[in-house]
Amino acid sequence: MKLGMVFEGGASRTIFSCGVADAFLEENIMPDYFIGVSAGIAFGLSYLSKQHGRNLELARKYMSDGNYQGFKFLFDKNRKTFYNLDYVFDEVPNKLLPFDYDAFAAFPGQVEAAVTNIHSGKAEYLEVPRDSSSMSVIEASCALPVFFKPVQVGRRYYLDGGVADSVPFERALEQGCDKVIVVLTRERGYEKHTDGGTKISSALYRRYPNIVKDLKERPAKYNESMQKLFRLEKEGRVFVIAPDTTHGVGRTESDPKRLEELYEEGYLEGKEQMVALKNYLKK
């Protein structure tokens, strides 16, 4: 059996998935193939390196730090990103809250990050390197429209993978996974709608018509994708874990108490689903 695991993005909301991941670590549930989108891959690395509680410590100590995120970085002409990339992708993992690159390198499975090519508008799935160079791939997957500049990896430029493929469970099936666990960051029944941010993004990326097309079509594509996912769940082909509530946590939430509450939601959900999950894996 080849086990695949898919983590949806959602920026700060992905702390829910961190709770689920820590519950998995306690039960020694590890995939053969892992794919994450945006914060789903960024936070997912701590799971793959088996650093239980690392993401919770990140939420408690560093996401509320003024050096982590804020409009002051977005409007800084030398940065133009909402997140302080030097702090998030260098100082935190390499100094303040060390990421275990050796443990990640020892993970025997395949790891991919979903990204969106700014020229084609199509999703691409990049192998995540097992050393510090992985951060450019992670950064590309996390490059939310408006909040980030396009990120270069090799000769190409990318934006957040969620623009083209928010929950890449079909990629996991294409990679030959017999069983697939999908961890969502939105409640069941959530439907995506076009909002004001789409208009802003469309204006900013007018030089990239395929990206503009993606952004306009994203709500309908996301909703169709979720319908297919839940059909597959009913057929017993995938196992889905989703929050009952996100406790009002938004994309840029930084309040440690609210983040910890959502982490606990994920941890408890992971524990509560464990018997059903193990039965699914045995079938």
Disulfide bonds with the S-S distance in Angstrom:
none
